[in-house]
Amino acid sequence: MKICLIIPNLRRGGAEKVALDLSNGFNKVEEVEMVLISLFDNDTSNTYLNELDPGVEYHSLGKGKGFDPGILLKLFRLLGKIKADTLHAHINDISISKQFKVLGVLPH
C-alpha cells in the first residue's frame, strides 16, 4: 500500500510534527510505501526535514508566497506519478484553498 501525506511545510509545529511522526511510523510497516509532499521548500535548520526517515519518499514543490496557480498543476502531476492508495492532507493554507476555488474544486 502506498500512502501519501501532503503538508504545506515541515517547519517546527504541531501539524508538522504529526506529519513527521505519521510518515516515519508508517514507513516502518513492511507493506507500506510512504510518500511525504511539502508544498514549500524546507531547509534543515528550522524544520523537521533532518528527522525524516530516509526511507520516506520526500517531494518539495517549491511553492512561492501568496497565490501560486502553478502549484496545483505540480501537485496533480506528482500525484498522478505517485499513484497513492491513500491520500492524507494537512492543507489549511488559504492560498491553496483559493486555488481550489478558482479551479472549481471547492465552492465559492
NORLINMO-V582668 format. One record per residue. N is the residue number from 1. RES is the residue in one letter. SS is DSSP state (A for helix, B for strand, O for the rest). OMEGA is omega as a letter, one per 40 degrees, with the letter a starting at -180 (999 if undefined). Layout:
n = (N N)
res = (RES RES)
ss = (SS SS)
omega = (OMEGA OMEGA)
This chain:
n = (1 2 3 4 5 6 7 8 9 10 11 12 13 14 15 16 17 18 19 20 21 22 23 24 25 26 27 28 29 30 31 32 33 34 35 36 37 38 39 40 41 42 43 44 45 46 47 48 49 50 51 52 53 54 55 56 57 58 59 60 61 62 63 64 65 66 67 68 69 70 71 72 73 74 75 76 77 78 79 80 81 82 83 84 85 86 87 88 89 90 91 92 93 94 95 96 97 98 99 100 101 102 103 104 105 106 107 108)
res = (M K I C L I I P N L R R G G A E K V A L D L S N G F N K V E E V E M V L I S L F D N D T S N T Y L N E L D P G V E Y H S L G K G K G F D P G I L L K L F R L L G K I K A D T L H A H I N D I S I S K Q F K V L G V L P H)
ss = (O B B B B B B O O O B O O A A A A A A A A A A A A A A O O O O O B B B B B B O O O O O O O O B O A A A O O O O O B B B B O O O O O O O O O A A A A A A A A A A A A A O O O B B B B B O O O A A A A A A A A A O O O O O O)
omega = (i i i i i i i a i i a i a a i i i i i a i a a a i i i i a a a i a i i i i i a i a i a a a a i a a i a i a i i i a i i a i a i i i a a a a a i i i a a i a i i i a a a i a i i a i a i i a a i i i a i i i a i i i i i 999)
